[in-house]
Amino acid sequence: MRIGILGAGNMATALGAGWRAAGHDVMASGRSGSLADAGRFGPVVLLAVPATAAVEVLAHIAPDTVVIDCTNAVTPGFGVEHPYAAITAARPDLRVVKAFNLCHDSVWRQPSRVFGGRPLAVPMCGPASAKEVVAPLVTDLGCTPLDAGGPERAALLESTAAFAIGLWFAGADAQAILQPTHTDSGDSLLTR
Ligand SMILES: NC(=O)c1ccc[n+]([C@@H]2O[C@H](COP(=O)([O-])OP(=O)(O)OC[C@H]3O[C@@H](n4cnc5c(N)ncnc54)[C@H](OP(=O)(O)O)[C@@H]3O)[C@@H](O)[C@H]2O)c1
């Protein structure tokens, strides 16, 4: 598949290399390259710019493109803003999937994404038709695609990133905060 990438920094090079290794044709561009060529390169575009630039670069993306949004907008004190909402409001014709925003770029540079015997899971929030396109790109990186809901849940993924990053910066083992599996139906965790 032809994959365009807006951005040529850490995430662009890490994910781009992984997809190239899986046989995809990847074109990435930073500010000194041709963002318009990358934005119209293929049916999928990875948005890998700072969240502050995300809306601005959307003009380079062809209509109806499936966009993978890996941006995070973590504010001082590890609060969060929500770039996905701004992106989809600015370009409602795009089919935007929030994904790849939880892990550091170094993860995608490693030869394997199996940790403790478990393949890394990549949650995706967005329209179903777009998640169908993105899921094989997750699999191609040796990870498990996880359908984490529709566009309305993307903000939760953004908040999850900010929360985890805050824990990591505090020196905590963020992965250790979740139980390994459901112990019951989960009803007791829900607010009624
Ligand atoms: N790094 C991570 O571990 C990580 C993990 C998860 C999510 N993210 C998110 O992924 C996104 C990219 O992060 P990154 O670490 O790859 O950043 P980065 O290394 O700083 O790269 C950012 C890229 O965006 C380009 N850019 C900046 N401002 C631009 C503008 N106004 N117009 C067009 N292009 C612009 C830069 O262009 P130049 O090449 O010209 O400088 C650069 O290529 C961010 O939203 C970040 O929150 C990062």
The ligand as an SDF file (V2000), in Angstrom:
LIG
                    3D

 48 52  0  0  0  0  0  0  0  0999 V2000
    7.9450   10.5280   19.6820 N   0  0  0  0  0  0  0  0  0  0  0  0
    7.1100    9.7500   20.3400 C   0  0  0  0  0  0  0  0  0  0  0  0
    7.5390    8.8590   21.0960 O   0  0  0  0  0  0  0  0  0  0  0  0
    5.6200    9.8960   20.1530 C   0  0  0  0  0  0  0  0  0  0  0  0
    4.7930    8.8600   20.6150 C   0  0  0  0  0  0  0  0  0  0  0  0
    3.4250    8.9570   20.4190 C   0  0  0  0  0  0  0  0  0  0  0  0
    2.8930   10.0690   19.7900 C   0  0  0  0  0  0  0  0  0  0  0  0
    3.7300   11.0670   19.3650 N   0  0  0  0  0  0  0  0  0  0  0  0
    3.1390   12.2130   18.6860 C   0  0  0  0  0  0  0  0  0  0  0  0
    3.5100   12.1150   17.3170 O   0  0  0  0  0  0  0  0  0  0  0  0
    3.6570   13.4210   16.7660 C   0  0  0  0  0  0  0  0  0  0  0  0
    5.0550   13.5090   16.1500 C   0  0  0  0  0  0  0  0  0  0  0  0
    6.0070   13.3240   17.1660 O   0  0  0  0  0  0  0  0  0  0  0  0
    7.5550   13.1830   16.8090 P   0  0  0  0  0  0  0  0  0  0  0  0
    8.2210   12.7450   18.0650 O   0  0  0  0  0  0  0  0  0  0  0  0
    7.7310   12.3760   15.5720 O   0  0  0  0  0  0  0  0  0  0  0  0
    7.9320   14.6950   16.5240 O   0  0  0  0  0  0  0  0  0  0  0  0
    9.2300   15.2600   15.8460 P   0  0  0  0  0  0  0  0  0  0  0  0
   10.3350   14.2620   15.8690 O   0  0  0  0  0  0  0  0  0  0  0  0
    9.4820   16.6020   16.4420 O   0  0  0  0  0  0  0  0  0  0  0  0
    8.8080   15.4590   14.3100 O   0  0  0  0  0  0  0  0  0  0  0  0
    7.7870   16.3690   13.9800 C   0  0  0  0  0  0  0  0  0  0  0  0
    7.7350   16.5180   12.4710 C   0  0  0  0  0  0  0  0  0  0  0  0
    6.6790   17.4430   12.2100 O   0  0  0  0  0  0  0  0  0  0  0  0
    7.1410   18.4310   11.3150 C   0  0  0  0  0  0  0  0  0  0  0  0
    6.4960   19.7110   11.5690 N   0  0  0  0  0  0  0  0  0  0  0  0
    6.5780   20.4840   12.6780 C   0  0  0  0  0  0  0  0  0  0  0  0
    5.8380   21.5900   12.5390 N   0  0  0  0  0  0  0  0  0  0  0  0
    5.2860   21.5300   11.3080 C   0  0  0  0  0  0  0  0  0  0  0  0
    4.4340   22.3820   10.5730 C   0  0  0  0  0  0  0  0  0  0  0  0
    3.9860   23.5410   11.0730 N   0  0  0  0  0  0  0  0  0  0  0  0
    4.0830   21.9960    9.3260 N   0  0  0  0  0  0  0  0  0  0  0  0
    4.5260   20.8420    8.8050 C   0  0  0  0  0  0  0  0  0  0  0  0
    5.3330   19.9790    9.4550 N   0  0  0  0  0  0  0  0  0  0  0  0
    5.7080   20.3250   10.6880 C   0  0  0  0  0  0  0  0  0  0  0  0
    8.6430   18.5340   11.5600 C   0  0  0  0  0  0  0  0  0  0  0  0
    9.1850   19.0490   10.3960 O   0  0  0  0  0  0  0  0  0  0  0  0
   10.7430   19.2730   10.1700 P   0  0  0  0  0  0  0  0  0  0  0  0
   11.2680   17.9390    9.7900 O   0  0  0  0  0  0  0  0  0  0  0  0
   10.7870   20.2320    9.0630 O   0  0  0  0  0  0  0  0  0  0  0  0
   11.2700   19.7880   11.4810 O   0  0  0  0  0  0  0  0  0  0  0  0
    9.0050   17.0890   11.8590 C   0  0  0  0  0  0  0  0  0  0  0  0
    9.3120   16.3990   10.6880 O   0  0  0  0  0  0  0  0  0  0  0  0
    3.4340   14.4120   17.8960 C   0  0  0  0  0  0  0  0  0  0  0  0
    2.1110   14.8760   17.8550 O   0  0  0  0  0  0  0  0  0  0  0  0
    3.6440   13.5600   19.1530 C   0  0  0  0  0  0  0  0  0  0  0  0
    2.8870   14.0260   20.2490 O   0  0  0  0  0  0  0  0  0  0  0  0
    5.0750   10.9980   19.5370 C   0  0  0  0  0  0  0  0  0  0  0  0
  1  2  1  0
  2  3  2  0
  2  4  1  0
  4  5  1  0
  4 48  2  0
  5  6  2  0
  6  7  1  0
  7  8  2  0
  8  9  1  0
  8 48  1  0
  9 10  1  0
  9 46  1  0
 10 11  1  0
 11 12  1  0
 11 44  1  0
 12 13  1  0
 13 14  1  0
 14 15  2  0
 14 16  1  0
 14 17  1  0
 17 18  1  0
 18 19  2  0
 18 20  1  0
 18 21  1  0
 21 22  1  0
 22 23  1  0
 23 24  1  0
 23 42  1  0
 24 25  1  0
 25 26  1  0
 25 36  1  0
 26 27  1  0
 26 35  1  0
 27 28  2  0
 28 29  1  0
 29 30  1  0
 29 35  2  0
 30 31  1  0
 30 32  2  0
 32 33  1  0
 33 34  2  0
 34 35  1  0
 36 37  1  0
 36 42  1  0
 37 38  1  0
 38 39  2  0
 38 40  1  0
 38 41  1  0
 42 43  1  0
 44 45  1  0
 44 46  1  0
 46 47  1  0
M  CHG  2   8   1  16  -1
M  END
$$$$
